[in-house]
Amino acid sequence: MTTYNGHKSWNAWNVSLWINNDESLYRFAVSLAKQYGIGVGAVKLANALRGEKTPDGGVYNLTCIRAAMREIV
């Protein structure tokens, strides 16, 4: 399986990069993870970001958000 900078795909890497580097998004993700855990927190974050893309064009989807939140906590 080919990886992209240690992530499953370019999109997963891109979403992780933006969540971890956007201060307000990072704080929101951390608060959701602490309050609900990674699984439910990721679903809530995915719902909040539904239809949005990273500035580089990556899609915020549940799988990528869940992987990024595992790195945070």
Predicted model as a PDB file, atoms N, CA, C, CB and O in Angstrom, pLDDT in the B-factor column:
MODEL        1                                                                  
ATOM      1  N   MET A   1       0.844  -1.182   0.000  1.00 63.00           N  
ATOM      2  CA  MET A   1       0.000   0.000   0.000  1.00 63.00           C  
ATOM      3  C   MET A   1       0.888   1.245   0.000  1.00 63.00           C  
ATOM      4  CB  MET A   1      -0.960  -0.001   1.224  1.00 63.00           C  
ATOM      5  O   MET A   1       1.778   1.379   0.840  1.00 63.00           O  
ATOM      6  N   THR A   2       0.649   2.127  -0.920  1.00 78.00           N  
ATOM      7  CA  THR A   2       1.402   3.364  -1.017  1.00 78.00           C  
ATOM      8  C   THR A   2       0.844   4.380  -0.031  1.00 78.00           C  
ATOM      9  CB  THR A   2       1.364   3.919  -2.453  1.00 78.00           C  
ATOM     10  O   THR A   2      -0.371   4.512   0.116  1.00 78.00           O  
ATOM     11  N   THR A   3       1.739   5.098   0.642  1.00 84.00           N  
ATOM     12  CA  THR A   3       1.295   6.121   1.586  1.00 84.00           C  
ATOM     13  C   THR A   3       1.799   7.486   1.138  1.00 84.00           C  
ATOM     14  CB  THR A   3       1.787   5.802   3.018  1.00 84.00           C  
ATOM     15  O   THR A   3       2.692   7.586   0.297  1.00 84.00           O  
ATOM     16  N   TYR A   4       1.227   8.516   1.701  1.00 89.00           N  
ATOM     17  CA  TYR A   4       1.618   9.881   1.386  1.00 89.00           C  
ATOM     18  C   TYR A   4       2.041  10.544   2.686  1.00 89.00           C  
ATOM     19  CB  TYR A   4       0.454  10.671   0.689  1.00 89.00           C  
ATOM     20  O   TYR A   4       1.204  10.846   3.536  1.00 89.00           O  
ATOM     21  N   ASN A   5       3.331  10.768   2.841  1.00 88.00           N  
ATOM     22  CA  ASN A   5       3.879  11.364   4.064  1.00 88.00           C  
ATOM     23  C   ASN A   5       3.382  10.656   5.321  1.00 88.00           C  
ATOM     24  CB  ASN A   5       3.517  12.840   4.134  1.00 88.00           C  
ATOM     25  O   ASN A   5       3.093  11.301   6.328  1.00 88.00           O  
ATOM     26  N   GLY A   6       3.284   9.324   5.261  1.00 86.00           N  
ATOM     27  CA  GLY A   6       2.849   8.533   6.399  1.00 86.00           C  
ATOM     28  C   GLY A   6       1.343   8.392   6.540  1.00 86.00           C  
ATOM     29  O   GLY A   6       0.882   7.713   7.457  1.00 86.00           O  
ATOM     30  N   HIS A   7       0.565   9.006   5.670  1.00 90.00           N  
ATOM     31  CA  HIS A   7      -0.890   8.917   5.703  1.00 90.00           C  
ATOM     32  C   HIS A   7      -1.373   8.037   4.562  1.00 90.00           C  
ATOM     33  CB  HIS A   7      -1.532  10.320   5.617  1.00 90.00           C  
ATOM     34  O   HIS A   7      -0.627   7.760   3.622  1.00 90.00           O  
ATOM     35  N   LYS A   8      -2.628   7.598   4.648  1.00 91.00           N  
ATOM     36  CA  LYS A   8      -3.171   6.691   3.632  1.00 91.00           C  
ATOM     37  C   LYS A   8      -3.259   7.316   2.247  1.00 91.00           C  
ATOM     38  CB  LYS A   8      -4.535   6.223   4.048  1.00 91.00           C  
ATOM     39  O   LYS A   8      -3.134   6.620   1.240  1.00 91.00           O  
ATOM     40  N   SER A   9      -3.474   8.631   2.195  1.00 93.00           N  
ATOM     41  CA  SER A   9      -3.637   9.295   0.902  1.00 93.00           C  
ATOM     42  C   SER A   9      -3.254  10.764   1.026  1.00 93.00           C  
ATOM     43  CB  SER A   9      -5.092   9.156   0.389  1.00 93.00           C  
ATOM     44  O   SER A   9      -3.020  11.273   2.123  1.00 93.00           O  
ATOM     45  N   TRP A  10      -3.194  11.430  -0.116  1.00 95.00           N  
ATOM     46  CA  TRP A  10      -2.918  12.866  -0.113  1.00 95.00           C  
ATOM     47  C   TRP A  10      -4.004  13.605   0.641  1.00 95.00           C  
ATOM     48  CB  TRP A  10      -2.802  13.405  -1.547  1.00 95.00           C  
ATOM     49  O   TRP A  10      -3.713  14.529   1.401  1.00 95.00           O  
ATOM     50  N   ASN A  11      -5.260  13.210   0.442  1.00 95.00           N  
ATOM     51  CA  ASN A  11      -6.374  13.884   1.103  1.00 95.00           C  
ATOM     52  C   ASN A  11      -6.280  13.743   2.618  1.00 95.00           C  
ATOM     53  CB  ASN A  11      -7.707  13.324   0.605  1.00 95.00           C  
ATOM     54  O   ASN A  11      -6.493  14.715   3.341  1.00 95.00           O  
ATOM     55  N   ALA A  12      -5.962  12.542   3.107  1.00 94.00           N  
ATOM     56  CA  ALA A  12      -5.830  12.329   4.555  1.00 94.00           C  
ATOM     57  C   ALA A  12      -4.704  13.190   5.115  1.00 94.00           C  
ATOM     58  CB  ALA A  12      -5.567  10.835   4.867  1.00 94.00           C  
ATOM     59  O   ALA A  12      -4.851  13.790   6.179  1.00 94.00           O  
ATOM     60  N   TRP A  13      -3.595  13.251   4.412  1.00 95.00           N  
ATOM     61  CA  TRP A  13      -2.471  14.074   4.847  1.00 95.00           C  
ATOM     62  C   TRP A  13      -2.867  15.552   4.851  1.00 95.00           C  
ATOM     63  CB  TRP A  13      -1.244  13.844   3.934  1.00 95.00           C  
ATOM     64  O   TRP A  13      -2.558  16.278   5.795  1.00 95.00           O  
ATOM     65  N   ASN A  14      -3.544  15.990   3.806  1.00 95.00           N  
ATOM     66  CA  ASN A  14      -3.924  17.398   3.676  1.00 95.00           C  
ATOM     67  C   ASN A  14      -4.888  17.817   4.770  1.00 95.00           C  
ATOM     68  CB  ASN A  14      -4.547  17.658   2.311  1.00 95.00           C  
ATOM     69  O   ASN A  14      -4.724  18.883   5.363  1.00 95.00           O  
ATOM     70  N   VAL A  15      -5.890  16.997   5.046  1.00 96.00           N  
ATOM     71  CA  VAL A  15      -6.860  17.302   6.102  1.00 96.00           C  
ATOM     72  C   VAL A  15      -6.155  17.359   7.452  1.00 96.00           C  
ATOM     73  CB  VAL A  15      -7.998  16.246   6.129  1.00 96.00           C  
ATOM     74  O   VAL A  15      -6.393  18.275   8.240  1.00 96.00           O  
ATOM     75  N   SER A  16      -5.295  16.393   7.719  1.00 95.00           N  
ATOM     76  CA  SER A  16      -4.543  16.376   8.972  1.00 95.00           C  
ATOM     77  C   SER A  16      -3.674  17.623   9.111  1.00 95.00           C  
ATOM     78  CB  SER A  16      -3.674  15.118   9.053  1.00 95.00           C  
ATOM     79  O   SER A  16      -3.607  18.228  10.181  1.00 95.00           O  
ATOM     80  N   LEU A  17      -3.025  17.991   8.042  1.00 94.00           N  
ATOM     81  CA  LEU A  17      -2.167  19.175   8.041  1.00 94.00           C  
ATOM     82  C   LEU A  17      -2.969  20.420   8.391  1.00 94.00           C  
ATOM     83  CB  LEU A  17      -1.488  19.349   6.677  1.00 94.00           C  
ATOM     84  O   LEU A  17      -2.529  21.219   9.218  1.00 94.00           O  
ATOM     85  N   TRP A  18      -4.127  20.601   7.786  1.00 95.00           N  
ATOM     86  CA  TRP A  18      -4.922  21.808   8.040  1.00 95.00           C  
ATOM     87  C   TRP A  18      -5.546  21.811   9.425  1.00 95.00           C  
ATOM     88  CB  TRP A  18      -6.009  21.943   7.000  1.00 95.00           C  
ATOM     89  O   TRP A  18      -5.605  22.858  10.069  1.00 95.00           O  
ATOM     90  N   ILE A  19      -6.014  20.659   9.897  1.00 95.00           N  
ATOM     91  CA  ILE A  19      -6.586  20.622  11.252  1.00 95.00           C  
ATOM     92  C   ILE A  19      -5.508  20.940  12.283  1.00 95.00           C  
ATOM     93  CB  ILE A  19      -7.220  19.235  11.548  1.00 95.00           C  
ATOM     94  O   ILE A  19      -5.756  21.672  13.241  1.00 95.00           O  
ATOM     95  N   ASN A  20      -4.324  20.395  12.086  1.00 93.00           N  
ATOM     96  CA  ASN A  20      -3.251  20.605  13.053  1.00 93.00           C  
ATOM     97  C   ASN A  20      -2.592  21.980  12.940  1.00 93.00           C  
ATOM     98  CB  ASN A  20      -2.209  19.539  12.883  1.00 93.00           C  
ATOM     99  O   ASN A  20      -1.912  22.399  13.877  1.00 93.00           O  
ATOM    100  N   ASN A  21      -2.768  22.681  11.848  1.00 94.00           N  
ATOM    101  CA  ASN A  21      -2.116  23.984  11.677  1.00 94.00           C  
ATOM    102  C   ASN A  21      -3.067  25.175  11.734  1.00 94.00           C  
ATOM    103  CB  ASN A  21      -1.394  24.008  10.375  1.00 94.00           C  
ATOM    104  O   ASN A  21      -2.616  26.320  11.757  1.00 94.00           O  
ATOM    105  N   ASP A  22      -4.357  24.928  11.758  1.00 94.00           N  
ATOM    106  CA  ASP A  22      -5.337  26.010  11.887  1.00 94.00           C  
ATOM    107  C   ASP A  22      -5.710  26.092  13.363  1.00 94.00           C  
ATOM    108  CB  ASP A  22      -6.616  25.766  10.974  1.00 94.00           C  
ATOM    109  O   ASP A  22      -6.381  25.203  13.888  1.00 94.00           O  
ATOM    110  N   GLU A  23      -5.280  27.149  14.023  1.00 95.00           N  
ATOM    111  CA  GLU A  23      -5.434  27.286  15.475  1.00 95.00           C  
ATOM    112  C   GLU A  23      -6.866  27.078  15.954  1.00 95.00           C  
ATOM    113  CB  GLU A  23      -4.962  28.644  15.910  1.00 95.00           C  
ATOM    114  O   GLU A  23      -7.092  26.307  16.886  1.00 95.00           O  
ATOM    115  N   SER A  24      -7.835  27.746  15.340  1.00 95.00           N  
ATOM    116  CA  SER A  24      -9.223  27.621  15.806  1.00 95.00           C  
ATOM    117  C   SER A  24      -9.785  26.231  15.517  1.00 95.00           C  
ATOM    118  CB  SER A  24     -10.107  28.689  15.144  1.00 95.00           C  
ATOM    119  O   SER A  24     -10.517  25.680  16.340  1.00 95.00           O  
ATOM    120  N   LEU A  25      -9.456  25.665  14.375  1.00 95.00           N  
ATOM    121  CA  LEU A  25      -9.921  24.324  14.028  1.00 95.00           C  
ATOM    122  C   LEU A  25      -9.277  23.290  14.949  1.00 95.00           C  
ATOM    123  CB  LEU A  25      -9.604  24.001  12.549  1.00 95.00           C  
ATOM    124  O   LEU A  25      -9.934  22.341  15.379  1.00 95.00           O  
ATOM    125  N   TYR A  26      -8.005  23.474  15.248  1.00 96.00           N  
ATOM    126  CA  TYR A  26      -7.296  22.572  16.154  1.00 96.00           C  
ATOM    127  C   TYR A  26      -7.932  22.594  17.543  1.00 96.00           C  
ATOM    128  CB  TYR A  26      -5.807  22.958  16.244  1.00 96.00           C  
ATOM    129  O   TYR A  26      -8.187  21.542  18.129  1.00 96.00           O  
ATOM    130  N   ARG A  27      -8.189  23.790  18.066  1.00 96.00           N  
ATOM    131  CA  ARG A  27      -8.804  23.898  19.400  1.00 96.00           C  
ATOM    132  C   ARG A  27     -10.201  23.272  19.419  1.00 96.00           C  
ATOM    133  CB  ARG A  27      -8.885  25.377  19.834  1.00 96.00           C  
ATOM    134  O   ARG A  27     -10.584  22.617  20.388  1.00 96.00           O  
ATOM    135  N   PHE A  28     -10.947  23.479  18.351  1.00 97.00           N  
ATOM    136  CA  PHE A  28     -12.282  22.891  18.245  1.00 97.00           C  
ATOM    137  C   PHE A  28     -12.183  21.364  18.239  1.00 97.00           C  
ATOM    138  CB  PHE A  28     -13.002  23.392  16.967  1.00 97.00           C  
ATOM    139  O   PHE A  28     -12.949  20.690  18.928  1.00 97.00           O  
ATOM    140  N   ALA A  29     -11.247  20.821  17.467  1.00 96.00           N  
ATOM    141  CA  ALA A  29     -11.053  19.366  17.393  1.00 96.00           C  
ATOM    142  C   ALA A  29     -10.638  18.803  18.751  1.00 96.00           C  
ATOM    143  CB  ALA A  29      -9.992  19.014  16.328  1.00 96.00           C  
ATOM    144  O   ALA A  29     -11.135  17.755  19.164  1.00 96.00           O  
ATOM    145  N   VAL A  30      -9.737  19.486  19.442  1.00 96.00           N  
ATOM    146  CA  VAL A  30      -9.295  19.031  20.763  1.00 96.00           C  
ATOM    147  C   VAL A  30     -10.457  19.044  21.751  1.00 96.00           C  
ATOM    148  CB  VAL A  30      -8.145  19.915  21.283  1.00 96.00           C  
ATOM    149  O   VAL A  30     -10.628  18.096  22.518  1.00 96.00           O  
ATOM    150  N   SER A  31     -11.251  20.104  21.739  1.00 97.00           N  
ATOM    151  CA  SER A  31     -12.381  20.177  22.674  1.00 97.00           C  
ATOM    152  C   SER A  31     -13.399  19.080  22.389  1.00 97.00           C  
ATOM    153  CB  SER A  31     -13.059  21.553  22.592  1.00 97.00           C  
ATOM    154  O   SER A  31     -13.945  18.488  23.320  1.00 97.00           O  
ATOM    155  N   LEU A  32     -13.658  18.802  21.116  1.00 96.00           N  
ATOM    156  CA  LEU A  32     -14.595  17.725  20.776  1.00 96.00           C  
ATOM    157  C   LEU A  32     -14.047  16.365  21.191  1.00 96.00           C  
ATOM    158  CB  LEU A  32     -14.893  17.731  19.272  1.00 96.00           C  
ATOM    159  O   LEU A  32     -14.789  15.525  21.700  1.00 96.00           O  
ATOM    160  N   ALA A  33     -12.750  16.143  20.975  1.00 95.00           N  
ATOM    161  CA  ALA A  33     -12.130  14.868  21.347  1.00 95.00           C  
ATOM    162  C   ALA A  33     -12.175  14.671  22.856  1.00 95.00           C  
ATOM    163  CB  ALA A  33     -10.674  14.804  20.847  1.00 95.00           C  
ATOM    164  O   ALA A  33     -12.441  13.565  23.328  1.00 95.00           O  
ATOM    165  N   LYS A  34     -11.920  15.724  23.612  1.00 95.00           N  
ATOM    166  CA  LYS A  34     -11.960  15.616  25.072  1.00 95.00           C  
ATOM    167  C   LYS A  34     -13.383  15.409  25.582  1.00 95.00           C  
ATOM    168  CB  LYS A  34     -11.358  16.866  25.711  1.00 95.00           C  
ATOM    169  O   LYS A  34     -13.607  14.637  26.514  1.00 95.00           O  
ATOM    170  N   GLN A  35     -14.327  16.090  24.977  1.00 97.00           N  
ATOM    171  CA  GLN A  35     -15.711  16.022  25.442  1.00 97.00           C  
ATOM    172  C   GLN A  35     -16.404  14.723  25.034  1.00 97.00           C  
ATOM    173  CB  GLN A  35     -16.492  17.203  24.907  1.00 97.00           C  
ATOM    174  O   GLN A  35     -17.137  14.138  25.832  1.00 97.00           O  
ATOM    175  N   TYR A  36     -16.180  14.266  23.798  1.00 97.00           N  
ATOM    176  CA  TYR A  36     -16.928  13.128  23.266  1.00 97.00           C  
ATOM    177  C   TYR A  36     -16.077  11.907  22.922  1.00 97.00           C  
ATOM    178  CB  TYR A  36     -17.663  13.556  22.054  1.00 97.00           C  
ATOM    179  O   TYR A  36     -16.621  10.842  22.630  1.00 97.00           O  
ATOM    180  N   GLY A  37     -14.758  12.043  22.951  1.00 95.00           N  
ATOM    181  CA  GLY A  37     -13.895  10.974  22.467  1.00 95.00           C  
ATOM    182  C   GLY A  37     -13.638  11.162  20.979  1.00 95.00           C  
ATOM    183  O   GLY A  37     -14.280  11.985  20.327  1.00 95.00           O  
ATOM    184  N   ILE A  38     -12.710  10.406  20.458  1.00 94.00           N  
ATOM    185  CA  ILE A  38     -12.310  10.588  19.057  1.00 94.00           C  
ATOM    186  C   ILE A  38     -13.434  10.216  18.094  1.00 94.00           C  
ATOM    187  CB  ILE A  38     -11.070   9.749  18.749  1.00 94.00           C  
ATOM    188  O   ILE A  38     -13.683  10.944  17.133  1.00 94.00           O  
ATOM    189  N   GLY A  39     -14.114   9.101  18.333  1.00 94.00           N  
ATOM    190  CA  GLY A  39     -15.145   8.643  17.404  1.00 94.00           C  
ATOM    191  C   GLY A  39     -16.282   9.627  17.228  1.00 94.00           C  
ATOM    192  O   GLY A  39     -16.555  10.061  16.109  1.00 94.00           O  
ATOM    193  N   VAL A  40     -16.950   9.987  18.314  1.00 96.00           N  
ATOM    194  CA  VAL A  40     -18.081  10.912  18.239  1.00 96.00           C  
ATOM    195  C   VAL A  40     -17.597  12.325  17.928  1.00 96.00           C  
ATOM    196  CB  VAL A  40     -18.879  10.900  19.557  1.00 96.00           C  
ATOM    197  O   VAL A  40     -18.253  13.057  17.188  1.00 96.00           O  
ATOM    198  N   GLY A  41     -16.454  12.708  18.487  1.00 96.00           N  
ATOM    199  CA  GLY A  41     -15.897  14.032  18.202  1.00 96.00           C  
ATOM    200  C   GLY A  41     -15.604  14.218  16.725  1.00 96.00           C  
ATOM    201  O   GLY A  41     -15.844  15.289  16.168  1.00 96.00           O  
ATOM    202  N   ALA A  42     -15.081  13.171  16.087  1.00 96.00           N  
ATOM    203  CA  ALA A  42     -14.793  13.239  14.653  1.00 96.00           C  
ATOM    204  C   ALA A  42     -16.070  13.389  13.845  1.00 96.00           C  
ATOM    205  CB  ALA A  42     -14.033  11.994  14.199  1.00 96.00           C  
ATOM    206  O   ALA A  42     -16.099  14.126  12.859  1.00 96.00           O  
ATOM    207  N   VAL A  43     -17.126  12.698  14.254  1.00 97.00           N  
ATOM    208  CA  VAL A  43     -18.417  12.811  13.554  1.00 97.00           C  
ATOM    209  C   VAL A  43     -18.951  14.238  13.687  1.00 97.00           C  
ATOM    210  CB  VAL A  43     -19.454  11.785  14.123  1.00 97.00           C  
ATOM    211  O   VAL A  43     -19.435  14.813  12.713  1.00 97.00           O  
ATOM    212  N   LYS A  44     -18.863  14.809  14.884  1.00 97.00           N  
ATOM    213  CA  LYS A  44     -19.344  16.177  15.093  1.00 97.00           C  
ATOM    214  C   LYS A  44     -18.526  17.178  14.279  1.00 97.00           C  
ATOM    215  CB  LYS A  44     -19.288  16.541  16.585  1.00 97.00           C  
ATOM    216  O   LYS A  44     -19.083  18.120  13.716  1.00 97.00           O  
ATOM    217  N   LEU A  45     -17.214  16.982  14.214  1.00 97.00           N  
ATOM    218  CA  LEU A  45     -16.366  17.875  13.421  1.00 97.00           C  
ATOM    219  C   LEU A  45     -16.668  17.711  11.927  1.00 97.00           C  
ATOM    220  CB  LEU A  45     -14.867  17.592  13.703  1.00 97.00           C  
ATOM    221  O   LEU A  45     -16.715  18.693  11.186  1.00 97.00           O  
ATOM    222  N   ALA A  46     -16.871  16.474  11.496  1.00 97.00           N  
ATOM    223  CA  ALA A  46     -17.208  16.229  10.088  1.00 97.00           C  
ATOM    224  C   ALA A  46     -18.532  16.900   9.728  1.00 97.00           C  
ATOM    225  CB  ALA A  46     -17.286  14.712   9.802  1.00 97.00           C  
ATOM    226  O   ALA A  46     -18.667  17.462   8.641  1.00 97.00           O  
ATOM    227  N   ASN A  47     -19.499  16.846  10.625  1.00 97.00           N  
ATOM    228  CA  ASN A  47     -20.785  17.509  10.378  1.00 97.00           C  
ATOM    229  C   ASN A  47     -20.620  19.021  10.326  1.00 97.00           C  
ATOM    230  CB  ASN A  47     -21.803  17.130  11.461  1.00 97.00           C  
ATOM    231  O   ASN A  47     -21.267  19.691   9.521  1.00 97.00           O  
ATOM    232  N   ALA A  48     -19.758  19.560  11.182  1.00 97.00           N  
ATOM    233  CA  ALA A  48     -19.522  21.013  11.185  1.00 97.00           C  
ATOM    234  C   ALA A  48     -18.827  21.461   9.907  1.00 97.00           C  
ATOM    235  CB  ALA A  48     -18.682  21.419  12.405  1.00 97.00           C  
ATOM    236  O   ALA A  48     -19.030  22.584   9.446  1.00 97.00           O  
ATOM    237  N   LEU A  49     -18.006  20.583   9.333  1.00 96.00           N  
ATOM    238  CA  LEU A  49     -17.242  20.937   8.130  1.00 96.00           C  
ATOM    239  C   LEU A  49     -17.851  20.368   6.853  1.00 96.00           C  
ATOM    240  CB  LEU A  49     -15.817  20.451   8.265  1.00 96.00           C  
ATOM    241  O   LEU A  49     -17.220  20.415   5.797  1.00 96.00           O  
ATOM    242  N   ARG A  50     -19.049  19.839   6.934  1.00 94.00           N  
ATOM    243  CA  ARG A  50     -19.692  19.189   5.773  1.00 94.00           C  
ATOM    244  C   ARG A  50     -19.688  20.112   4.560  1.00 94.00           C  
ATOM    245  CB  ARG A  50     -21.141  18.778   6.114  1.00 94.00           C  
ATOM    246  O   ARG A  50     -20.137  21.256   4.629  1.00 94.00           O  
ATOM    247  N   GLY A  51     -19.180  19.598   3.461  1.00 92.00           N  
ATOM    248  CA  GLY A  51     -19.180  20.355   2.215  1.00 92.00           C  
ATOM    249  C   GLY A  51     -17.989  21.294   2.061  1.00 92.00           C  
ATOM    250  O   GLY A  51     -17.786  21.859   0.986  1.00 92.00           O  
ATOM    251  N   GLU A  52     -17.204  21.468   3.115  1.00 94.00           N  
ATOM    252  CA  GLU A  52     -16.047  22.361   3.019  1.00 94.00           C  
ATOM    253  C   GLU A  52     -14.822  21.592   2.556  1.00 94.00           C  
ATOM    254  CB  GLU A  52     -15.768  23.039   4.371  1.00 94.00           C  
ATOM    255  O   GLU A  52     -14.738  20.371   2.687  1.00 94.00           O  
ATOM    256  N   LYS A  53     -13.887  22.337   2.015  1.00 96.00           N  
ATOM    257  CA  LYS A  53     -12.606  21.771   1.588  1.00 96.00           C  
ATOM    258  C   LYS A  53     -11.483  22.558   2.224  1.00 96.00           C  
ATOM    259  CB  LYS A  53     -12.471  21.777   0.043  1.00 96.00           C  
ATOM    260  O   LYS A  53     -11.664  23.705   2.635  1.00 96.00           O  
ATOM    261  N   THR A  54     -10.321  21.932   2.301  1.00 95.00           N  
ATOM    262  CA  THR A  54      -9.146  22.644   2.782  1.00 95.00           C  
ATOM    263  C   THR A  54      -8.776  23.693   1.736  1.00 95.00           C  
ATOM    264  CB  THR A  54      -7.950  21.660   3.056  1.00 95.00           C  
ATOM    265  O   THR A  54      -9.210  23.588   0.588  1.00 95.00           O  
ATOM    266  N   PRO A  55      -7.993  24.694   2.101  1.00 93.00           N  
ATOM    267  CA  PRO A  55      -7.574  25.683   1.102  1.00 93.00           C  
ATOM    268  C   PRO A  55      -6.833  25.066  -0.094  1.00 93.00           C  
ATOM    269  CB  PRO A  55      -6.688  26.718   1.760  1.00 93.00           C  
ATOM    270  O   PRO A  55      -6.782  25.664  -1.169  1.00 93.00           O  
ATOM    271  N   ASP A  56      -6.264  23.876   0.096  1.00 92.00           N  
ATOM    272  CA  ASP A  56      -5.569  23.187  -1.000  1.00 92.00           C  
ATOM    273  C   ASP A  56      -6.488  22.289  -1.807  1.00 92.00           C  
ATOM    274  CB  ASP A  56      -4.429  22.368  -0.455  1.00 92.00           C  
ATOM    275  O   ASP A  56      -6.048  21.663  -2.772  1.00 92.00           O  
ATOM    276  N   GLY A  57      -7.762  22.214  -1.427  1.00 94.00           N  
ATOM    277  CA  GLY A  57      -8.723  21.417  -2.173  1.00 94.00           C  
ATOM    278  C   GLY A  57      -9.000  20.043  -1.607  1.00 94.00           C  
ATOM    279  O   GLY A  57      -9.745  19.274  -2.213  1.00 94.00           O  
ATOM    280  N   GLY A  58      -8.422  19.708  -0.459  1.00 94.00           N  
ATOM    281  CA  GLY A  58      -8.714  18.425   0.180  1.00 94.00           C  
ATOM    282  C   GLY A  58     -10.112  18.432   0.771  1.00 94.00           C  
ATOM    283  O   GLY A  58     -10.589  19.463   1.243  1.00 94.00           O  
ATOM    284  N   VAL A  59     -10.759  17.291   0.744  1.00 95.00           N  
ATOM    285  CA  VAL A  59     -12.123  17.182   1.252  1.00 95.00           C  
ATOM    286  C   VAL A  59     -12.090  16.751   2.715  1.00 95.00           C  
ATOM    287  CB  VAL A  59     -12.949  16.180   0.406  1.00 95.00           C  
ATOM    288  O   VAL A  59     -11.445  15.762   3.063  1.00 95.00           O  
ATOM    289  N   TYR A  60     -12.790  17.501   3.571  1.00 96.00           N  
ATOM    290  CA  TYR A  60     -12.919  17.113   4.972  1.00 96.00           C  
ATOM    291  C   TYR A  60     -13.925  15.974   5.049  1.00 96.00           C  
ATOM    292  CB  TYR A  60     -13.362  18.325   5.868  1.00 96.00           C  
ATOM    293  O   TYR A  60     -15.130  16.225   5.062  1.00 96.00           O  
ATOM    294  N   ASN A  61     -13.464  14.732   5.100  1.00 96.00           N  
ATOM    295  CA  ASN A  61     -14.381  13.609   5.252  1.00 96.00           C  
ATOM    296  C   ASN A  61     -14.108  12.913   6.578  1.00 96.00           C  
ATOM    297  CB  ASN A  61     -14.243  12.614   4.072  1.00 96.00           C  
ATOM    298  O   ASN A  61     -13.068  13.131   7.198  1.00 96.00           O  
ATOM    299  N   LEU A  62     -15.037  12.084   7.005  1.00 96.00           N  
ATOM    300  CA  LEU A  62     -14.972  11.479   8.331  1.00 96.00           C  
ATOM    301  C   LEU A  62     -13.708  10.646   8.529  1.00 96.00           C  
ATOM    302  CB  LEU A  62     -16.192  10.616   8.562  1.00 96.00           C  
ATOM    303  O   LEU A  62     -13.082  10.717   9.586  1.00 96.00           O  
ATOM    304  N   THR A  63     -13.329   9.866   7.535  1.00 94.00           N  
ATOM    305  CA  THR A  63     -12.153   9.016   7.669  1.00 94.00           C  
ATOM    306  C   THR A  63     -10.895   9.843   7.901  1.00 94.00           C  
ATOM    307  CB  THR A  63     -11.986   8.147   6.429  1.00 94.00           C  
ATOM    308  O   THR A  63     -10.087   9.516   8.769  1.00 94.00           O  
ATOM    309  N   CYS A  64     -10.730  10.898   7.141  1.00 95.00           N  
ATOM    310  CA  CYS A  64      -9.545  11.751   7.268  1.00 95.00           C  
ATOM    311  C   CYS A  64      -9.555  12.527   8.584  1.00 95.00           C  
ATOM    312  CB  CYS A  64      -9.462  12.725   6.088  1.00 95.00           C  
ATOM    313  O   CYS A  64      -8.515  12.699   9.219  1.00 95.00           O  
ATOM    314  N   ILE A  65     -10.723  12.989   8.983  1.00 96.00           N  
ATOM    315  CA  ILE A  65     -10.842  13.733  10.241  1.00 96.00           C  
ATOM    316  C   ILE A  65     -10.539  12.813  11.424  1.00 96.00           C  
ATOM    317  CB  ILE A  65     -12.260  14.349  10.384  1.00 96.00           C  
ATOM    318  O   ILE A  65      -9.844  13.209  12.360  1.00 96.00           O  
ATOM    319  N   ARG A  66     -11.056  11.601  11.381  1.00 95.00           N  
ATOM    320  CA  ARG A  66     -10.804  10.647  12.465  1.00 95.00           C  
ATOM    321  C   ARG A  66      -9.301  10.357  12.580  1.00 95.00           C  
ATOM    322  CB  ARG A  66     -11.594   9.328  12.226  1.00 95.00           C  
ATOM    323  O   ARG A  66      -8.766  10.304  13.688  1.00 95.00           O  
ATOM    324  N   ALA A  67      -8.626  10.172  11.455  1.00 92.00           N  
ATOM    325  CA  ALA A  67      -7.182   9.925  11.481  1.00 92.00           C  
ATOM    326  C   ALA A  67      -6.427  11.135  12.041  1.00 92.00           C  
ATOM    327  CB  ALA A  67      -6.672   9.590  10.066  1.00 92.00           C  
ATOM    328  O   ALA A  67      -5.479  10.977  12.810  1.00 92.00           O  
ATOM    329  N   ALA A  68      -6.846  12.331  11.657  1.00 93.00           N  
ATOM    330  CA  ALA A  68      -6.182  13.545  12.153  1.00 93.00           C  
ATOM    331  C   ALA A  68      -6.393  13.710  13.652  1.00 93.00           C  
ATOM    332  CB  ALA A  68      -6.705  14.787  11.412  1.00 93.00           C  
ATOM    333  O   ALA A  68      -5.485  14.134  14.366  1.00 93.00           O  
ATOM    334  N   MET A  69      -7.587  13.376  14.128  1.00 93.00           N  
ATOM    335  CA  MET A  69      -7.868  13.508  15.551  1.00 93.00           C  
ATOM    336  C   MET A  69      -7.111  12.497  16.393  1.00 93.00           C  
ATOM    337  CB  MET A  69      -9.339  13.363  15.795  1.00 93.00           C  
ATOM    338  O   MET A  69      -6.831  12.761  17.562  1.00 93.00           O  
ATOM    339  N   ARG A  70      -6.773  11.340  15.824  1.00 91.00           N  
ATOM    340  CA  ARG A  70      -5.936  10.378  16.542  1.00 91.00           C  
ATOM    341  C   ARG A  70      -4.557  10.948  16.808  1.00 91.00           C  
ATOM    342  CB  ARG A  70      -5.820   9.077  15.755  1.00 91.00           C  
ATOM    343  O   ARG A  70      -3.935  10.630  17.822  1.00 91.00           O  
ATOM    344  N   GLU A  71      -4.080  11.776  15.916  1.00 87.00           N  
ATOM    345  CA  GLU A  71      -2.773  12.407  16.095  1.00 87.00           C  
ATOM    346  C   GLU A  71      -2.824  13.488  17.165  1.00 87.00           C  
ATOM    347  CB  GLU A  71      -2.285  13.002  14.776  1.00 87.00           C  
ATOM    348  O   GLU A  71      -1.836  13.720  17.861  1.00 87.00           O  
ATOM    349  N   ILE A  72      -3.961  14.144  17.300  1.00 83.00           N  
ATOM    350  CA  ILE A  72      -4.107  15.246  18.244  1.00 83.00           C  
ATOM    351  C   ILE A  72      -4.090  14.745  19.677  1.00 83.00           C  
ATOM    352  CB  ILE A  72      -5.394  16.011  17.973  1.00 83.00           C  
ATOM    353  O   ILE A  72      -3.398  15.297  20.532  1.00 83.00           O  
ATOM    354  N   VAL A  73      -4.857  13.697  19.929  1.00 74.00           N  
ATOM    355  CA  VAL A  73      -5.047  13.214  21.311  1.00 74.00           C  
ATOM    356  C   VAL A  73      -4.006  12.197  21.680  1.00 74.00           C  
ATOM    357  CB  VAL A  73      -6.433  12.610  21.491  1.00 74.00           C  
ATOM    358  O   VAL A  73      -4.012  11.686  22.800  1.00 74.00           O  
TER     359      VAL A  73                                                      
ENDMDL                                                                          
END                                                                             
